[in-house]
């Protein structure tokens, strides 16, 4: 191979070598959004870039020193962030003395205009002095409200925005449960602000099909890309006889498990289901009587959730609530195990689950219970689709590899961002 050819190969493998990419994100941890940020930093490093992470805390002002309790807590929970350099920003305590704080942030906030208020919080965040003269080749920014901080970092670098849901929907829901000084910001006002900020981007990235379709309609003039997040794979075996549900304690998961225990489990008496994850505490708080009746099924929080999937002969996705992509559903797909699932479990994915051979799709509690009881009586461990070797080849595993693996994520990010930073 000639020297020129060797360089061509290297350029293809590390097309961002010599470039600096800033991943700008909210200072959140222990959530799906943070895991997306980790994947972003990792993939840009794999593409050869030097990666800067800028974590922006929205509220409260002050406590800017990294030894403060708030920043110590954040940093302690984000040790796996793979960026080459990490920086942190939030509003200084002196912000209260600035008239702009009261006009651009406080006034919108008391009227429930979280779109304008949150964007102002990141606008007023004081960036570290070390970033003042840094040359940035690309900014990958998460959530529209971090755009002001991103543009304070660099006014000219190409800007990729990862929308991570229609934030106006979340803000409107938030206003339902809190006191808001009239006149209350309407959904249309919140959405208009969000869209105005998103128009500042060179490229919009969306994490699920529903979100992508929504923004294609709202911003047809923009370049919109569907890029599923990289989700850590679950083990594909060896398999076993366990029937499992894996669920964290968020509200949609709690409602889904509640539905399963009320309407499905009583009609599948032979199914000894194991429910892993901290949904137990959430259900106990919401519905103590139901929890007491079925508490023998709950394992609680499990340190090695991979072992739950590895030993499963059947995974249940009794999803009835939620919007956007379900990370737990993607984990289950990656395991390759036989699944019994509701159509709602596949929300945000461009796939017809009825075409996946190892999925039993059930649209009602009666169908779900019948499928579960039949599988329990037959014995999940003897299902030919449940063994480790078969699970590696099953349809759901193939779908995961093509759409949600780290390799798939790298390919998609590479293909959409290279035109922004290369001649």
Number of C-alpha atoms within 10 A of each C-alpha: 6 7 8 9 10 11 12 13 12 13 14 12 13 17 20 23 17 11 18 20 25 29 24 26 27 21 20 19 16 10 8 14 17 18 19 20 26 19 20 26 24 19 21 26 20 16 20 19 23 21 25 21 23 25 23 25 23 23 13 13 17 14 15 20 14 15 11 11 12 14 19 12 13 17 20 10 13 16 8 10 19 19 22 13 12 15 16 22 23 27 24 16 12 9 17 13 9 9 10 13 16 14 13 16 22 19 15 20 20 17 18 26 25 25 25 21 23 20 23 25 26 25 23 21 24 17 22 13 8 8 15 11 9 11 15 20 21 23 25 27 28 23 21 28 28 25 27 20 27 27 16 17 22 21 12 13 20 18 24 23 26 25 21 18 21 18 18 22 13 13 19 21 12 13 18 10 8 9 12 15 13 9 9 17 21 16 16 12 14 21 18 14 18 21 16 12 19 22 16 16 20 16 20 25 24 23 22 23 19 19 20 21 16 14 21 16 9 12 15 11 9 16 15 20 21 17 23 22 27 25 21 16 20 21 23 27 23 17 28 22 17 22 26 22 23 26 22 18 17 13 14 16 23 25 22 18 25 20 17 20 17 14 16 22 20 12 17 21 13 16 20 16 20 20 23 20 19 19 25 24 18 18 23 15 11 15 14 13 12 14 20 11 10 13 16 12 16 18 15 18 18 13 9 8 14 17 15 23 29 21 23 26 29 30 27 26 26 27 23 22 15 16 15 17 23 19 16 17 21 26 21 26 29 28 28 36 36 29 26 22 23 23 19 20 24 20 19 19 18 11 12 9 19 12 12 18 13 22 22 20 21 20 13 14 18 14 16 25 22 15 17 27 20 14 21 22 12 12 18 25 20 14 16 13 22 29 24 22 15 18 26 20 13 24 22 26 28 18 17 22 18 13 21 24 21 20 13 18 22 20 13 17 18 17 10 16 18 13 9 15 13 10 5
